[in-house]
Amino acid sequence: MLSVNVKMGNEYTHPDDFDHFIESVTLFNGEVKLANATFVPGTLGNEKSHAEVTFNIRPMGKKLNLIAHAYCTKHGIWESTPVAVEVQQ
Ligand SMILES: [Fe+2]
């Protein structure tokens, strides 16, 4: 099992307001969607924060090219830099 932690933002936090929040975080292997987590406003206490989720996946192949998307209700999609992962089996 591979644990993939996705954290939205590094230096900058993001609002968690009712009209402006991170609604979902999606994990891809290249262009193949692997998993998706959704949030409601207030999950992070209506305070500026880093939306964060851990996906536990069982990889089909030995090499993954992991990319995460976060969807903001006001600003749209943020895409991570890809992370190449080699799975030892
Ligand atoms: Fe935003």
PDB file of the backbone (N, CA, C, O) and the ligand in Angstrom, with CONECT records:
HET    LIG  A 101       1
ATOM      1  N   MET A   1       0.845  -1.194   0.000  1.00  0.00           N
ATOM      2  CA  MET A   1       0.000   0.000   0.000  1.00  0.00           C
ATOM      3  C   MET A   1       0.880   1.243   0.000  1.00  0.00           C
ATOM      4  O   MET A   1       1.878   1.319   0.717  1.00  0.00           O
ATOM      5  N   LEU A   2       0.498   2.192  -0.801  1.00  0.00           N
ATOM      6  CA  LEU A   2       1.255   3.437  -0.917  1.00  0.00           C
ATOM      7  C   LEU A   2       0.423   4.572  -0.316  1.00  0.00           C
ATOM      8  O   LEU A   2      -0.722   4.791  -0.712  1.00  0.00           O
ATOM      9  N   SER A   3       1.002   5.276   0.625  1.00  0.00           N
ATOM     10  CA  SER A   3       0.338   6.432   1.219  1.00  0.00           C
ATOM     11  C   SER A   3       0.811   7.694   0.534  1.00  0.00           C
ATOM     12  O   SER A   3       2.002   8.003   0.539  1.00  0.00           O
ATOM     13  N   VAL A   4      -0.120   8.424  -0.056  1.00  0.00           N
ATOM     14  CA  VAL A   4       0.214   9.661  -0.770  1.00  0.00           C
ATOM     15  C   VAL A   4      -0.456  10.824  -0.056  1.00  0.00           C
ATOM     16  O   VAL A   4      -1.681  10.933  -0.026  1.00  0.00           O
ATOM     17  N   ASN A   5       0.364  11.679   0.513  1.00  0.00           N
ATOM     18  CA  ASN A   5      -0.173  12.857   1.215  1.00  0.00           C
ATOM     19  C   ASN A   5      -0.163  14.057   0.276  1.00  0.00           C
ATOM     20  O   ASN A   5       0.866  14.387  -0.314  1.00  0.00           O
ATOM     21  N   VAL A   6      -1.312  14.703   0.143  1.00  0.00           N
ATOM     22  CA  VAL A   6      -1.436  15.900  -0.688  1.00  0.00           C
ATOM     23  C   VAL A   6      -1.793  17.070   0.219  1.00  0.00           C
ATOM     24  O   VAL A   6      -2.796  17.048   0.933  1.00  0.00           O
ATOM     25  N   LYS A   7      -0.944  18.089   0.170  1.00  0.00           N
ATOM     26  CA  LYS A   7      -1.181  19.289   0.977  1.00  0.00           C
ATOM     27  C   LYS A   7      -1.265  20.480   0.041  1.00  0.00           C
ATOM     28  O   LYS A   7      -0.347  20.727  -0.742  1.00  0.00           O
ATOM     29  N   MET A   8      -2.343  21.204   0.118  1.00  0.00           N
ATOM     30  CA  MET A   8      -2.577  22.368  -0.751  1.00  0.00           C
ATOM     31  C   MET A   8      -1.770  23.553  -0.240  1.00  0.00           C
ATOM     32  O   MET A   8      -1.995  24.053   0.862  1.00  0.00           O
ATOM     33  N   GLY A   9      -0.818  23.991  -1.073  1.00  0.00           N
ATOM     34  CA  GLY A   9      -0.023  25.167  -0.714  1.00  0.00           C
ATOM     35  C   GLY A   9       1.162  24.805   0.145  1.00  0.00           C
ATOM     36  O   GLY A   9       1.179  23.776   0.822  1.00  0.00           O
ATOM     37  N   ASN A  10       2.148  25.669   0.103  1.00  0.00           N
ATOM     38  CA  ASN A  10       3.351  25.464   0.908  1.00  0.00           C
ATOM     39  C   ASN A  10       3.511  26.652   1.843  1.00  0.00           C
ATOM     40  O   ASN A  10       3.304  26.544   3.052  1.00  0.00           O
ATOM     41  N   GLU A  11       3.884  27.788   1.262  1.00  0.00           N
ATOM     42  CA  GLU A  11       4.035  28.999   2.083  1.00  0.00           C
ATOM     43  C   GLU A  11       2.684  29.636   2.366  1.00  0.00           C
ATOM     44  O   GLU A  11       2.458  30.175   3.450  1.00  0.00           O
ATOM     45  N   TYR A  12       1.772  29.573   1.372  1.00  0.00           N
ATOM     46  CA  TYR A  12       0.535  30.339   1.494  1.00  0.00           C
ATOM     47  C   TYR A  12      -0.647  29.465   1.879  1.00  0.00           C
ATOM     48  O   TYR A  12      -0.874  28.403   1.300  1.00  0.00           O
ATOM     49  N   THR A  13      -1.380  29.927   2.851  1.00  0.00           N
ATOM     50  CA  THR A  13      -2.615  29.247   3.238  1.00  0.00           C
ATOM     51  C   THR A  13      -3.741  29.697   2.303  1.00  0.00           C
ATOM     52  O   THR A  13      -3.589  30.653   1.542  1.00  0.00           O
ATOM     53  N   HIS A  14      -4.876  28.988   2.374  1.00  0.00           N
ATOM     54  CA  HIS A  14      -6.017  29.296   1.511  1.00  0.00           C
ATOM     55  C   HIS A  14      -7.256  29.493   2.384  1.00  0.00           C
ATOM     56  O   HIS A  14      -7.410  28.817   3.401  1.00  0.00           O
ATOM     57  N   PRO A  15      -8.154  30.428   1.986  1.00  0.00           N
ATOM     58  CA  PRO A  15      -9.380  30.640   2.775  1.00  0.00           C
ATOM     59  C   PRO A  15     -10.267  29.399   2.841  1.00  0.00           C
ATOM     60  O   PRO A  15     -10.222  28.536   1.964  1.00  0.00           O
ATOM     61  N   ASP A  16     -11.058  29.330   3.879  1.00  0.00           N
ATOM     62  CA  ASP A  16     -12.090  28.299   4.032  1.00  0.00           C
ATOM     63  C   ASP A  16     -13.402  29.006   4.372  1.00  0.00           C
ATOM     64  O   ASP A  16     -14.003  28.771   5.421  1.00  0.00           O
ATOM     65  N   ASP A  17     -13.830  29.884   3.450  1.00  0.00           N
ATOM     66  CA  ASP A  17     -15.065  30.639   3.636  1.00  0.00           C
ATOM     67  C   ASP A  17     -16.206  29.920   2.920  1.00  0.00           C
ATOM     68  O   ASP A  17     -15.967  29.021   2.113  1.00  0.00           O
ATOM     69  N   PHE A  18     -17.444  30.315   3.214  1.00  0.00           N
ATOM     70  CA  PHE A  18     -18.581  29.632   2.607  1.00  0.00           C
ATOM     71  C   PHE A  18     -18.665  29.858   1.099  1.00  0.00           C
ATOM     72  O   PHE A  18     -19.194  29.013   0.376  1.00  0.00           O
ATOM     73  N   ASP A  19     -18.148  30.993   0.616  1.00  0.00           N
ATOM     74  CA  ASP A  19     -18.180  31.264  -0.822  1.00  0.00           C
ATOM     75  C   ASP A  19     -16.805  31.115  -1.469  1.00  0.00           C
ATOM     76  O   ASP A  19     -16.635  31.450  -2.642  1.00  0.00           O
ATOM     77  N   HIS A  20     -15.839  30.623  -0.729  1.00  0.00           N
ATOM     78  CA  HIS A  20     -14.477  30.510  -1.267  1.00  0.00           C
ATOM     79  C   HIS A  20     -13.706  29.479  -0.443  1.00  0.00           C
ATOM     80  O   HIS A  20     -13.187  29.790   0.630  1.00  0.00           O
ATOM     81  N   PHE A  21     -13.637  28.258  -0.955  1.00  0.00           N
ATOM     82  CA  PHE A  21     -12.953  27.202  -0.208  1.00  0.00           C
ATOM     83  C   PHE A  21     -12.430  26.152  -1.179  1.00  0.00           C
ATOM     84  O   PHE A  21     -12.790  26.145  -2.356  1.00  0.00           O
ATOM     85  N   ILE A  22     -11.589  25.276  -0.681  1.00  0.00           N
ATOM     86  CA  ILE A  22     -11.092  24.161  -1.486  1.00  0.00           C
ATOM     87  C   ILE A  22     -12.151  23.062  -1.429  1.00  0.00           C
ATOM     88  O   ILE A  22     -12.390  22.468  -0.378  1.00  0.00           O
ATOM     89  N   GLU A  23     -12.783  22.803  -2.575  1.00  0.00           N
ATOM     90  CA  GLU A  23     -13.903  21.860  -2.615  1.00  0.00           C
ATOM     91  C   GLU A  23     -13.451  20.419  -2.809  1.00  0.00           C
ATOM     92  O   GLU A  23     -14.112  19.489  -2.346  1.00  0.00           O
ATOM     93  N   SER A  24     -12.317  20.232  -3.499  1.00  0.00           N
ATOM     94  CA  SER A  24     -11.865  18.857  -3.713  1.00  0.00           C
ATOM     95  C   SER A  24     -10.371  18.789  -3.967  1.00  0.00           C
ATOM     96  O   SER A  24      -9.737  19.753  -4.396  1.00  0.00           O
ATOM     97  N   VAL A  25      -9.840  17.623  -3.689  1.00  0.00           N
ATOM     98  CA  VAL A  25      -8.447  17.292  -4.014  1.00  0.00           C
ATOM     99  C   VAL A  25      -8.488  15.975  -4.777  1.00  0.00           C
ATOM    100  O   VAL A  25      -9.080  14.999  -4.317  1.00  0.00           O
ATOM    101  N   THR A  26      -7.852  15.956  -5.950  1.00  0.00           N
ATOM    102  CA  THR A  26      -7.882  14.773  -6.815  1.00  0.00           C
ATOM    103  C   THR A  26      -6.460  14.328  -7.116  1.00  0.00           C
ATOM    104  O   THR A  26      -5.580  15.149  -7.376  1.00  0.00           O
ATOM    105  N   LEU A  27      -6.249  13.032  -7.076  1.00  0.00           N
ATOM    106  CA  LEU A  27      -4.936  12.460  -7.349  1.00  0.00           C
ATOM    107  C   LEU A  27      -4.959  11.724  -8.685  1.00  0.00           C
ATOM    108  O   LEU A  27      -5.867  10.936  -8.951  1.00  0.00           O
ATOM    109  N   PHE A  28      -3.949  11.986  -9.530  1.00  0.00           N
ATOM    110  CA  PHE A  28      -3.831  11.345 -10.845  1.00  0.00           C
ATOM    111  C   PHE A  28      -2.502  10.615 -10.953  1.00  0.00           C
ATOM    112  O   PHE A  28      -1.502  11.009 -10.354  1.00  0.00           O
ATOM    113  N   ASN A  29      -2.517   9.537 -11.736  1.00  0.00           N
ATOM    114  CA  ASN A  29      -1.291   8.926 -12.229  1.00  0.00           C
ATOM    115  C   ASN A  29      -1.229   9.298 -13.704  1.00  0.00           C
ATOM    116  O   ASN A  29      -1.918   8.700 -14.530  1.00  0.00           O
ATOM    117  N   GLY A  30      -0.400  10.290 -14.033  1.00  0.00           N
ATOM    118  CA  GLY A  30      -0.437  10.843 -15.388  1.00  0.00           C
ATOM    119  C   GLY A  30      -1.801  11.456 -15.633  1.00  0.00           C
ATOM    120  O   GLY A  30      -2.198  12.394 -14.942  1.00  0.00           O
ATOM    121  N   GLU A  31      -2.532  10.919 -16.634  1.00  0.00           N
ATOM    122  CA  GLU A  31      -3.868  11.446 -16.913  1.00  0.00           C
ATOM    123  C   GLU A  31      -4.965  10.550 -16.339  1.00  0.00           C
ATOM    124  O   GLU A  31      -6.151  10.825 -16.524  1.00  0.00           O
ATOM    125  N   VAL A  32      -4.577   9.488 -15.649  1.00  0.00           N
ATOM    126  CA  VAL A  32      -5.554   8.555 -15.078  1.00  0.00           C
ATOM    127  C   VAL A  32      -5.910   8.986 -13.655  1.00  0.00           C
ATOM    128  O   VAL A  32      -5.046   9.103 -12.786  1.00  0.00           O
ATOM    129  N   LYS A  33      -7.194   9.216 -13.445  1.00  0.00           N
ATOM    130  CA  LYS A  33      -7.664   9.617 -12.116  1.00  0.00           C
ATOM    131  C   LYS A  33      -7.615   8.432 -11.164  1.00  0.00           C
ATOM    132  O   LYS A  33      -8.125   7.355 -11.475  1.00  0.00           O
ATOM    133  N   LEU A  34      -7.003   8.632 -10.005  1.00  0.00           N
ATOM    134  CA  LEU A  34      -6.894   7.548  -9.023  1.00  0.00           C
ATOM    135  C   LEU A  34      -7.869   7.715  -7.863  1.00  0.00           C
ATOM    136  O   LEU A  34      -8.490   6.746  -7.427  1.00  0.00           O
ATOM    137  N   ALA A  35      -8.004   8.928  -7.369  1.00  0.00           N
ATOM    138  CA  ALA A  35      -8.827   9.128  -6.174  1.00  0.00           C
ATOM    139  C   ALA A  35      -9.206  10.593  -6.054  1.00  0.00           C
ATOM    140  O   ALA A  35      -8.561  11.478  -6.617  1.00  0.00           O
ATOM    141  N   ASN A  36     -10.283  10.821  -5.297  1.00  0.00           N
ATOM    142  CA  ASN A  36     -10.797  12.178  -5.131  1.00  0.00           C
ATOM    143  C   ASN A  36     -11.388  12.311  -3.729  1.00  0.00           C
ATOM    144  O   ASN A  36     -12.078  11.413  -3.245  1.00  0.00           O
ATOM    145  N   ALA A  37     -11.113  13.423  -3.098  1.00  0.00           N
ATOM    146  CA  ALA A  37     -11.710  13.716  -1.788  1.00  0.00           C
ATOM    147  C   ALA A  37     -12.423  15.051  -1.886  1.00  0.00           C
ATOM    148  O   ALA A  37     -11.897  15.996  -2.474  1.00  0.00           O
ATOM    149  N   THR A  38     -13.611  15.135  -1.317  1.00  0.00           N
ATOM    150  CA  THR A  38     -14.353  16.397  -1.356  1.00  0.00           C
ATOM    151  C   THR A  38     -14.495  16.970   0.050  1.00  0.00           C
ATOM    152  O   THR A  38     -14.541  16.245   1.044  1.00  0.00           O
ATOM    153  N   PHE A  39     -14.563  18.281   0.093  1.00  0.00           N
ATOM    154  CA  PHE A  39     -14.703  19.006   1.354  1.00  0.00           C
ATOM    155  C   PHE A  39     -15.936  19.904   1.294  1.00  0.00           C
ATOM    156  O   PHE A  39     -16.360  20.319   0.215  1.00  0.00           O
ATOM    157  N   VAL A  40     -16.490  20.192   2.430  1.00  0.00           N
ATOM    158  CA  VAL A  40     -17.527  21.209   2.528  1.00  0.00           C
ATOM    159  C   VAL A  40     -16.901  22.428   3.196  1.00  0.00           C
ATOM    160  O   VAL A  40     -15.910  22.293   3.914  1.00  0.00           O
ATOM    161  N   PRO A  41     -17.469  23.631   2.969  1.00  0.00           N
ATOM    162  CA  PRO A  41     -16.910  24.794   3.636  1.00  0.00           C
ATOM    163  C   PRO A  41     -17.036  24.637   5.143  1.00  0.00           C
ATOM    164  O   PRO A  41     -18.066  24.188   5.646  1.00  0.00           O
ATOM    165  N   GLY A  42     -15.999  25.003   5.848  1.00  0.00           N
ATOM    166  CA  GLY A  42     -16.012  24.867   7.304  1.00  0.00           C
ATOM    167  C   GLY A  42     -15.246  23.656   7.788  1.00  0.00           C
ATOM    168  O   GLY A  42     -15.016  23.508   8.988  1.00  0.00           O
ATOM    169  N   THR A  43     -14.839  22.774   6.857  1.00  0.00           N
ATOM    170  CA  THR A  43     -14.033  21.614   7.255  1.00  0.00           C
ATOM    171  C   THR A  43     -12.784  22.057   8.009  1.00  0.00           C
ATOM    172  O   THR A  43     -12.332  21.395   8.944  1.00  0.00           O
ATOM    173  N   LEU A  44     -12.234  23.201   7.575  1.00  0.00           N
ATOM    174  CA  LEU A  44     -11.002  23.697   8.190  1.00  0.00           C
ATOM    175  C   LEU A  44     -11.291  24.856   9.137  1.00  0.00           C
ATOM    176  O   LEU A  44     -10.439  25.716   9.364  1.00  0.00           O
ATOM    177  N   GLY A  45     -12.500  24.868   9.685  1.00  0.00           N
ATOM    178  CA  GLY A  45     -12.837  25.832  10.730  1.00  0.00           C
ATOM    179  C   GLY A  45     -13.060  27.245  10.242  1.00  0.00           C
ATOM    180  O   GLY A  45     -12.975  28.189  11.027  1.00  0.00           O
ATOM    181  N   ASN A  46     -13.349  27.413   8.931  1.00  0.00           N
ATOM    182  CA  ASN A  46     -13.520  28.745   8.344  1.00  0.00           C
ATOM    183  C   ASN A  46     -12.290  29.633   8.532  1.00  0.00           C
ATOM    184  O   ASN A  46     -12.392  30.859   8.544  1.00  0.00           O
ATOM    185  N   GLU A  47     -11.132  28.996   8.680  1.00  0.00           N
ATOM    186  CA  GLU A  47      -9.895  29.768   8.843  1.00  0.00           C
ATOM    187  C   GLU A  47      -8.953  29.450   7.694  1.00  0.00           C
ATOM    188  O   GLU A  47      -9.006  28.369   7.106  1.00  0.00           O
ATOM    189  N   LYS A  48      -8.079  30.421   7.381  1.00  0.00           N
ATOM    190  CA  LYS A  48      -7.080  30.175   6.329  1.00  0.00           C
ATOM    191  C   LYS A  48      -6.209  29.010   6.751  1.00  0.00           C
ATOM    192  O   LYS A  48      -5.726  28.952   7.881  1.00  0.00           O
ATOM    193  N   SER A  49      -6.016  28.089   5.830  1.00  0.00           N
ATOM    194  CA  SER A  49      -5.339  26.858   6.199  1.00  0.00           C
ATOM    195  C   SER A  49      -4.793  26.155   4.965  1.00  0.00           C
ATOM    196  O   SER A  49      -4.885  26.672   3.851  1.00  0.00           O
ATOM    197  N   HIS A  50      -4.226  24.974   5.172  1.00  0.00           N
ATOM    198  CA  HIS A  50      -3.784  24.116   4.084  1.00  0.00           C
ATOM    199  C   HIS A  50      -4.715  22.909   4.044  1.00  0.00           C
ATOM    200  O   HIS A  50      -4.701  22.083   4.957  1.00  0.00           O
ATOM    201  N   ALA A  51      -5.522  22.802   2.991  1.00  0.00           N
ATOM    202  CA  ALA A  51      -6.320  21.585   2.834  1.00  0.00           C
ATOM    203  C   ALA A  51      -5.343  20.423   2.644  1.00  0.00           C
ATOM    204  O   ALA A  51      -4.366  20.539   1.904  1.00  0.00           O
ATOM    205  N   GLU A  52      -5.613  19.320   3.309  1.00  0.00           N
ATOM    206  CA  GLU A  52      -4.667  18.202   3.268  1.00  0.00           C
ATOM    207  C   GLU A  52      -5.423  16.880   3.330  1.00  0.00           C
ATOM    208  O   GLU A  52      -6.398  16.741   4.068  1.00  0.00           O
ATOM    209  N   VAL A  53      -4.961  15.918   2.545  1.00  0.00           N
ATOM    210  CA  VAL A  53      -5.599  14.601   2.548  1.00  0.00           C
ATOM    211  C   VAL A  53      -4.546  13.541   2.237  1.00  0.00           C
ATOM    212  O   VAL A  53      -3.596  13.793   1.495  1.00  0.00           O
ATOM    213  N   THR A  54      -4.726  12.359   2.810  1.00  0.00           N
ATOM    214  CA  THR A  54      -3.843  11.230   2.515  1.00  0.00           C
ATOM    215  C   THR A  54      -4.636  10.150   1.795  1.00  0.00           C
ATOM    216  O   THR A  54      -5.647   9.669   2.306  1.00  0.00           O
ATOM    217  N   PHE A  55      -4.176   9.771   0.611  1.00  0.00           N
ATOM    218  CA  PHE A  55      -4.795   8.683  -0.146  1.00  0.00           C
ATOM    219  C   PHE A  55      -3.943   7.429   0.044  1.00  0.00           C
ATOM    220  O   PHE A  55      -2.721   7.487  -0.085  1.00  0.00           O
ATOM    221  N   ASN A  56      -4.567   6.322   0.343  1.00  0.00           N
ATOM    222  CA  ASN A  56      -3.864   5.039   0.411  1.00  0.00           C
ATOM    223  C   ASN A  56      -4.247   4.231  -0.811  1.00  0.00           C
ATOM    224  O   ASN A  56      -5.398   3.822  -0.966  1.00  0.00           O
ATOM    225  N   ILE A  57      -3.274   4.005  -1.676  1.00  0.00           N
ATOM    226  CA  ILE A  57      -3.568   3.322  -2.938  1.00  0.00           C
ATOM    227  C   ILE A  57      -2.658   2.106  -3.094  1.00  0.00           C
ATOM    228  O   ILE A  57      -1.566   2.042  -2.532  1.00  0.00           O
ATOM    229  N   ARG A  58      -3.149   1.145  -3.879  1.00  0.00           N
ATOM    230  CA  ARG A  58      -2.332  -0.022  -4.226  1.00  0.00           C
ATOM    231  C   ARG A  58      -1.985   0.121  -5.710  1.00  0.00           C
ATOM    232  O   ARG A  58      -2.838  -0.110  -6.566  1.00  0.00           O
ATOM    233  N   PRO A  59      -0.740   0.498  -6.021  1.00  0.00           N
ATOM    234  CA  PRO A  59      -0.389   0.811  -7.400  1.00  0.00           C
ATOM    235  C   PRO A  59      -0.454  -0.406  -8.312  1.00  0.00           C
ATOM    236  O   PRO A  59      -0.079  -1.513  -7.924  1.00  0.00           O
ATOM    237  N   MET A  60      -0.944  -0.180  -9.551  1.00  0.00           N
ATOM    238  CA  MET A  60      -1.025  -1.249 -10.539  1.00  0.00           C
ATOM    239  C   MET A  60       0.337  -1.478 -11.201  1.00  0.00           C
ATOM    240  O   MET A  60       0.688  -2.612 -11.527  1.00  0.00           O
ATOM    241  N   GLY A  61       1.090  -0.417 -11.394  1.00  0.00           N
ATOM    242  CA  GLY A  61       2.381  -0.535 -12.068  1.00  0.00           C
ATOM    243  C   GLY A  61       3.520  -0.238 -11.115  1.00  0.00           C
ATOM    244  O   GLY A  61       3.310   0.008  -9.927  1.00  0.00           O
ATOM    245  N   LYS A  62       4.740  -0.264 -11.657  1.00  0.00           N
ATOM    246  CA  LYS A  62       5.914  -0.013 -10.811  1.00  0.00           C
ATOM    247  C   LYS A  62       6.346   1.442 -10.841  1.00  0.00           C
ATOM    248  O   LYS A  62       7.055   1.910  -9.950  1.00  0.00           O
ATOM    249  N   LYS A  63       5.910   2.156 -11.881  1.00  0.00           N
ATOM    250  CA  LYS A  63       6.278   3.566 -11.975  1.00  0.00           C
ATOM    251  C   LYS A  63       5.019   4.413 -12.037  1.00  0.00           C
ATOM    252  O   LYS A  63       4.116   4.158 -12.835  1.00  0.00           O
ATOM    253  N   LEU A  64       4.976   5.405 -11.196  1.00  0.00           N
ATOM    254  CA  LEU A  64       3.839   6.309 -11.167  1.00  0.00           C
ATOM    255  C   LEU A  64       4.334   7.728 -11.404  1.00  0.00           C
ATOM    256  O   LEU A  64       5.446   8.092 -11.020  1.00  0.00           O
ATOM    257  N   ASN A  65       3.488   8.512 -12.042  1.00  0.00           N
ATOM    258  CA  ASN A  65       3.759   9.937 -12.201  1.00  0.00           C
ATOM    259  C   ASN A  65       2.600  10.669 -11.524  1.00  0.00           C
ATOM    260  O   ASN A  65       1.582  10.964 -12.150  1.00  0.00           O
ATOM    261  N   LEU A  66       2.774  10.953 -10.252  1.00  0.00           N
ATOM    262  CA  LEU A  66       1.661  11.463  -9.447  1.00  0.00           C
ATOM    263  C   LEU A  66       1.501  12.972  -9.611  1.00  0.00           C
ATOM    264  O   LEU A  66       2.464  13.735  -9.532  1.00  0.00           O
ATOM    265  N   ILE A  67       0.272  13.368  -9.839  1.00  0.00           N
ATOM    266  CA  ILE A  67      -0.091  14.784  -9.977  1.00  0.00           C
ATOM    267  C   ILE A  67      -1.367  14.991  -9.167  1.00  0.00           C
ATOM    268  O   ILE A  67      -2.284  14.171  -9.218  1.00  0.00           O
ATOM    269  N   ALA A  68      -1.418  16.080  -8.428  1.00  0.00           N
ATOM    270  CA  ALA A  68      -2.629  16.383  -7.663  1.00  0.00           C
ATOM    271  C   ALA A  68      -3.260  17.663  -8.184  1.00  0.00           C
ATOM    272  O   ALA A  68      -2.574  18.606  -8.579  1.00  0.00           O
ATOM    273  N   HIS A  69      -4.594  17.667  -8.173  1.00  0.00           N
ATOM    274  CA  HIS A  69      -5.354  18.877  -8.459  1.00  0.00           C
ATOM    275  C   HIS A  69      -6.117  19.269  -7.207  1.00  0.00           C
ATOM    276  O   HIS A  69      -6.641  18.410  -6.496  1.00  0.00           O
ATOM    277  N   ALA A  70      -6.179  20.550  -6.941  1.00  0.00           N
ATOM    278  CA  ALA A  70      -7.075  21.052  -5.906  1.00  0.00           C
ATOM    279  C   ALA A  70      -8.024  22.019  -6.592  1.00  0.00           C
ATOM    280  O   ALA A  70      -7.608  22.838  -7.411  1.00  0.00           O
ATOM    281  N   TYR A  71      -9.304  21.916  -6.248  1.00  0.00           N
ATOM    282  CA  TYR A  71     -10.298  22.787  -6.877  1.00  0.00           C
ATOM    283  C   TYR A  71     -10.798  23.822  -5.883  1.00  0.00           C
ATOM    284  O   TYR A  71     -11.382  23.484  -4.854  1.00  0.00           O
ATOM    285  N   CYS A  72     -10.560  25.087  -6.207  1.00  0.00           N
ATOM    286  CA  CYS A  72     -11.047  26.214  -5.405  1.00  0.00           C
ATOM    287  C   CYS A  72     -12.333  26.724  -6.032  1.00  0.00           C
ATOM    288  O   CYS A  72     -12.408  26.883  -7.250  1.00  0.00           O
ATOM    289  N   THR A  73     -13.344  26.982  -5.215  1.00  0.00           N
ATOM    290  CA  THR A  73     -14.645  27.411  -5.739  1.00  0.00           C
ATOM    291  C   THR A  73     -14.590  28.798  -6.377  1.00  0.00           C
ATOM    292  O   THR A  73     -15.505  29.169  -7.113  1.00  0.00           O
ATOM    293  N   LYS A  74     -13.550  29.560  -6.114  1.00  0.00           N
ATOM    294  CA  LYS A  74     -13.443  30.897  -6.695  1.00  0.00           C
ATOM    295  C   LYS A  74     -12.405  30.964  -7.816  1.00  0.00           C
ATOM    296  O   LYS A  74     -12.609  31.660  -8.811  1.00  0.00           O
ATOM    297  N   HIS A  75     -11.317  30.258  -7.661  1.00  0.00           N
ATOM    298  CA  HIS A  75     -10.186  30.417  -8.575  1.00  0.00           C
ATOM    299  C   HIS A  75      -9.947  29.220  -9.493  1.00  0.00           C
ATOM    300  O   HIS A  75      -9.073  29.273 -10.358  1.00  0.00           O
ATOM    301  N   GLY A  76     -10.707  28.152  -9.317  1.00  0.00           N
ATOM    302  CA  GLY A  76     -10.556  27.010 -10.216  1.00  0.00           C
ATOM    303  C   GLY A  76      -9.492  26.026  -9.769  1.00  0.00           C
ATOM    304  O   GLY A  76      -9.251  25.834  -8.577  1.00  0.00           O
ATOM    305  N   ILE A  77      -8.858  25.404 -10.767  1.00  0.00           N
ATOM    306  CA  ILE A  77      -7.966  24.272 -10.476  1.00  0.00           C
ATOM    307  C   ILE A  77      -6.528  24.722 -10.267  1.00  0.00           C
ATOM    308  O   ILE A  77      -5.978  25.497 -11.050  1.00  0.00           O
ATOM    309  N   TRP A  78      -5.945  24.224  -9.208  1.00  0.00           N
ATOM    310  CA  TRP A  78      -4.512  24.351  -8.964  1.00  0.00           C
ATOM    311  C   TRP A  78      -3.915  22.980  -9.220  1.00  0.00           C
ATOM    312  O   TRP A  78      -4.456  21.973  -8.763  1.00  0.00           O
ATOM    313  N   GLU A  79      -2.786  22.929  -9.957  1.00  0.00           N
ATOM    314  CA  GLU A  79      -2.142  21.648 -10.257  1.00  0.00           C
ATOM    315  C   GLU A  79      -0.763  21.594  -9.634  1.00  0.00           C
ATOM    316  O   GLU A  79      -0.003  22.561  -9.689  1.00  0.00           O
ATOM    317  N   SER A  80      -0.450  20.463  -9.047  1.00  0.00           N
ATOM    318  CA  SER A  80       0.860  20.279  -8.412  1.00  0.00           C
ATOM    319  C   SER A  80       1.935  20.045  -9.464  1.00  0.00           C
ATOM    320  O   SER A  80       1.635  19.781 -10.628  1.00  0.00           O
ATOM    321  N   THR A  81       3.166  20.144  -9.047  1.00  0.00           N
ATOM    322  CA  THR A  81       4.254  19.665  -9.893  1.00  0.00           C
ATOM    323  C   THR A  81       4.220  18.137  -9.823  1.00  0.00           C
ATOM    324  O   THR A  81       3.938  17.584  -8.760  1.00  0.00           O
ATOM    325  N   PRO A  82       4.501  17.437 -10.935  1.00  0.00           N
ATOM    326  CA  PRO A  82       4.460  15.974 -10.928  1.00  0.00           C
ATOM    327  C   PRO A  82       5.540  15.387 -10.028  1.00  0.00           C
ATOM    328  O   PRO A  82       6.624  15.950  -9.875  1.00  0.00           O
ATOM    329  N   VAL A  83       5.216  14.253  -9.443  1.00  0.00           N
ATOM    330  CA  VAL A  83       6.179  13.531  -8.605  1.00  0.00           C
ATOM    331  C   VAL A  83       6.320  12.118  -9.158  1.00  0.00           C
ATOM    332  O   VAL A  83       5.356  11.353  -9.178  1.00  0.00           O
ATOM    333  N   ALA A  84       7.528  11.777  -9.607  1.00  0.00           N
ATOM    334  CA  ALA A  84       7.778  10.431 -10.126  1.00  0.00           C
ATOM    335  C   ALA A  84       8.063   9.490  -8.958  1.00  0.00           C
ATOM    336  O   ALA A  84       8.896   9.773  -8.096  1.00  0.00           O
ATOM    337  N   VAL A  85       7.352   8.366  -8.954  1.00  0.00           N
ATOM    338  CA  VAL A  85       7.503   7.398  -7.866  1.00  0.00           C
ATOM    339  C   VAL A  85       7.813   6.025  -8.462  1.00  0.00           C
ATOM    340  O   VAL A  85       7.130   5.573  -9.381  1.00  0.00           O
ATOM    341  N   GLU A  86       8.825   5.380  -7.945  1.00  0.00           N
ATOM    342  CA  GLU A  86       9.129   4.010  -8.348  1.00  0.00           C
ATOM    343  C   GLU A  86       8.766   3.085  -7.190  1.00  0.00           C
ATOM    344  O   GLU A  86       9.243   3.257  -6.068  1.00  0.00           O
ATOM    345  N   VAL A  87       7.914   2.100  -7.479  1.00  0.00           N
ATOM    346  CA  VAL A  87       7.407   1.241  -6.412  1.00  0.00           C
ATOM    347  C   VAL A  87       8.302   0.004  -6.292  1.00  0.00           C
ATOM    348  O   VAL A  87       8.546  -0.689  -7.279  1.00  0.00           O
ATOM    349  N   GLN A  88       8.781  -0.263  -5.097  1.00  0.00           N
ATOM    350  CA  GLN A  88       9.564  -1.462  -4.825  1.00  0.00           C
ATOM    351  C   GLN A  88       8.595  -2.571  -4.427  1.00  0.00           C
ATOM    352  O   GLN A  88       7.820  -2.404  -3.485  1.00  0.00           O
ATOM    353  N   GLN A  89       8.632  -3.706  -5.134  1.00  0.00           N
ATOM    354  CA  GLN A  89       7.673  -4.778  -4.786  1.00  0.00           C
ATOM    355  C   GLN A  89       8.388  -6.063  -4.439  1.00  0.00           C
ATOM    356  O   GLN A  89       7.743  -7.063  -4.123  1.00  0.00           O
TER     357      GLN A  89
HETATM  358 FE   LIG A 101      -9.032  30.400  -3.991  1.00  0.00          FE2+
END
